[in-house]
Every structure is written in structure tokens, then in C-alpha cells.
Amino acid sequence: AVVSTQSTGVSFHVHCGAANKQRKTKKINGRNMRNITTDAIIEQILQSDLADTELPSSLEGCIELYETTLSKILDNLAPIEEKEISLSQKPLWFTQDCYAVLRNRRKAERKYRKL
């Protein structure tokens, strides 16, 4: 940014290197579990193969049916979404000594609260 005044002939030039840097990002996979209600889960289970009276006779078959059915229900109610998050960079001046000071302060606060 350049700021100048014609009457005094003074100009200021400010170069901000941080504005040109692109933030580092990372892609993560996650589910929005907040939108799932208990009623929706119960409804999905009652409509699934788990509600049938004829279950597999073997333990392995029951476990496989249970896992696949609940996975399908979860995928239906809260599908996996890919999100891009920005990775924050710590300032150069915030060193390990700063972290140590913060740890000691919190430790002292905990001791104080116990009194």
C-alpha cells in the first residue's frame, strides 16, 4: 500500500510479505454427526435387514450383517465429506521458551485453585 500527501510531499510505502503468501491447506475426511437424530437411526434400523426375524445362524454372519448394515445407515445419515482446512503457522517469535512459560503459569494456576 502506498500513502502519499501532495501538500507535504511525504509518501509511505508499506510492503506486507504475509499478504503474498498462500496458506498451506490439508484435505481431511469427516462426517457431520450433529444432524443425526436418535429417531432417524431407529427408523433406519427398523427398515434394515437387522429387523428381520431370520438372522444368520453363525456368529460371524451376524457380526458381518451388523457391521455392514450399520455402516450403510451411517453413510446414509452422515456421508463422508472431504473438507479443506488451513494449517496455521506459529509465529517465529513464539519459541519453546514461551510454551514453557505458559505451562508454568497454568501449573501455578492449578496449584492456586487447590488452595
C-alpha positions in Angstrom: 0.0 0.0 0.0 1.2 3.5 -0.8 0.0 6.5 1.1 1.1 9.9 -0.1 0.1 13.5 0.6 0.8 16.1 -2.1 0.8 19.1 0.2 3.8 17.9 2.3 5.4 15.7 -0.3 5.6 12.8 2.1 4.9 9.3 1.0 4.8 6.0 2.9 5.5 2.6 1.3 4.3 -0.4 3.2 5.2 -3.9 1.9 3.5 -6.7 3.7 5.1 -10.1 2.8 2.4 -12.1 4.5 -0.3 -10.9 2.0 1.5 -12.7 -0.8 1.9 -16.0 1.0 -0.7 -18.6 0.4 -1.9 -20.6 3.4 -1.0 -24.2 3.5 -4.0 -26.4 3.4 -4.8 -30.1 4.1 -7.7 -32.2 2.9 -9.4 -34.3 5.6 -12.4 -36.6 5.5 -15.1 -36.4 8.1 -18.8 -36.8 8.9 -21.3 -34.2 10.1 -22.6 -36.3 13.1 -24.6 -33.4 14.6 -27.5 -33.8 12.2 -28.2 -37.4 13.2 -31.1 -37.9 15.5 -32.0 -41.0 17.5 -35.3 -41.2 15.8 -33.6 -41.3 12.4 -31.3 -44.1 13.5 -34.2 -46.2 14.9 -36.2 -45.7 11.7 -33.3 -46.8 9.6 -32.6 -49.9 11.7 -36.3 -50.9 11.6 -36.2 -50.7 7.8 -32.9 -52.7 7.6 -32.1 -56.4 7.5 -31.4 -56.3 11.2 -35.1 -56.0 11.9 -35.8 -59.3 10.1 -36.5 -62.3 12.3 -34.2 -64.6 10.2 -30.7 -63.7 11.2 -27.7 -65.7 10.1 -27.1 -68.8 12.1 -23.3 -68.2 12.6 -21.8 -65.6 14.9 -19.6 -64.4 12.1 -22.6 -63.9 9.8 -24.4 -61.9 12.5 -21.4 -59.7 13.1 -20.9 -59.1 9.4 -24.6 -58.3 8.9 -24.5 -55.9 11.9 -21.4 -54.1 10.7 -22.5 -53.7 7.0 -26.0 -52.6 8.0 -24.8 -50.0 10.5 -22.2 -48.8 8.1 -24.8 -48.3 5.4 -27.1 -46.4 7.8 -24.2 -44.2 8.9 -23.3 -43.5 5.3 -26.9 -42.7 4.6 -27.4 -40.3 7.5 -23.9 -38.7 7.6 -22.0 -39.3 4.4 -18.2 -38.8 4.4 -17.3 -35.4 3.2 -13.9 -34.1 2.1 -13.0 -30.8 3.7 -10.1 -28.5 3.2 -8.6 -26.9 6.3 -5.9 -24.4 6.6 -2.8 -25.2 8.6 -1.9 -22.5 11.0 1.7 -21.5 11.2 3.1 -20.5 14.6 4.8 -17.1 14.8 8.6 -17.3 14.7 8.9 -15.4 18.0 6.8 -18.0 19.8 9.5 -20.4 20.8 9.7 -23.3 23.2 10.6 -20.9 26.0 7.2 -19.2 25.5 5.5 -22.6 25.7 7.4 -23.4 28.9 6.3 -20.1 30.5 2.7 -20.8 29.6 2.9 -24.3 31.1 4.4 -23.0 34.3 1.7 -20.3 34.6 -1.1 -22.9 34.1 0.6 -25.2 36.7 0.7 -22.3 39.2 -2.9 -21.5 38.5 -3.9 -25.1 39.2 -2.0 -25.1 42.5 -3.6 -21.8 43.4 -7.1 -23.2 42.8 -6.4 -26.2 45.0 -5.8 -23.9 48.0 
